[in-house]
Amino acid sequence: MADELRIGLSKLLRKAQMEHDADLLKEGVRVLSEALTEMEVQEHVGAAPHERNARRTGQRNGYRDRSWDTRVGTVELKVPRVRDSSYFPSLLEPRRKAERALAAVVQEAYVLGVSTR
């Protein structure tokens, strides 16, 4: 997962170098949010995409687009779906498109001592 995040950030950096008016903050929020939801759904399902094991508790079912209103603008996210509809990202609030949930997740991670490396 860290490699995917690194690849996404390197693509973002190349895009910013090529286009001088690229919105780095907005794209950074999108990349980080999608990486967090991927990690969360992987934990929820019990397996990585295309991985088969005995611990798997669900099946992934593609992605859905979700607009998320933040201070940096509207961010278009690709939110993973689970076949039995048992997953909703903790980053987002149901029927609410605000970044308050992101602040709560970051605060909770800080309190729990999650490393930033």
N, C-alpha and C positions, 0 to 999 in steps of 0.2 A: 504494500500500500504506500509506503514511503517513496518508493521508486516512481509510482504513478503521480504522486503529488509533486515530486521533483521534476518530472517530465512536464507536467502542467505548468509549473512555475517557470521552467526554462522556455517553454513556448510563449508564455506571457511576456517574458523579458525580451525575447527576439521580436515579438510583435511591437513592443514599446520602442525598440531601437529602430525598427523600420518605419513605424508611424509615430510621428512626434506628438500627435494629439491623442494617443491611446489613453483610455481611462484605466490606469493601473489599479487604483483602489477598488473600483467596481468589479473588474475582472478578477482581482485577488480574492475578493469576498466570494465570488462565484466558485472559483477553483477550490478554496478552502471549505466552503459549505458542501460542495459535492463530494469532496474527499471524506468529510465527517459523516455524511449520510451513507456513503459506501461502507465505511467501517462499521457503522451502527447496524446496517441491514445484514452485513456479513455475520456479526455477532448474534443478531436476532434469528437468522436462519440456521446458524451453526456450521456454515461452510462457505468457502469462497466461491465465486462464480465458476461453474463447470466442474466443481470438486464433488466427488462422491465419497461419502463416509457414513458411518452408523450414527453419528451425532446429529445429522441433518434433521431439522424439525419442520422445514418448509421448502417451498420452491419459489425461486424468483420468477417474475413475470414482466420483464422489461422495465420501462421508465415512463413517467408522465411528466409533462411540462408544468411548472408552477412558477408564477410570477411572485416575487417577494419584494415588497417595498421597504427600502432601507434609507438611511441618510445619504448614501452615495448614489441613490437612484434606484430604479426598478431593476432587479436582477432576475434573469431567467434561469431557473434551476431545472435540472433533470433529476427528479426524485425517483429512486428505485421502488418498484412495486413487488409485493409478495402475493402469490396466487390466492391465498385465503384471506387477503385484506387485513391481516393482523398487524401490519407494520405502519406506523406513522412516525416520521422523524421527530425526535425531541427538539431539534433545532427550530422547527416550525410549530406554530400553534394551529390547531384545527380551526378552519374558517377565519384565520387572522394572518395577515401578511405583514408582520412587524418584526423588527430586529430585536425586540425585547427578549425573545426566546434565545437568540444568539448570546446576548449578554449574560443571561442566566446560565447557559451551558458553559461558557468560559469561566464564570465565577465558580460554578460547581467543580469544574476541572481543577481550578486553582486551589480550592479548599481541599480537594481530595489528593492534591500533590501530584497531579499528572505532569510528567516531564514535557518540556517544550522542545526537546531534541529529537 
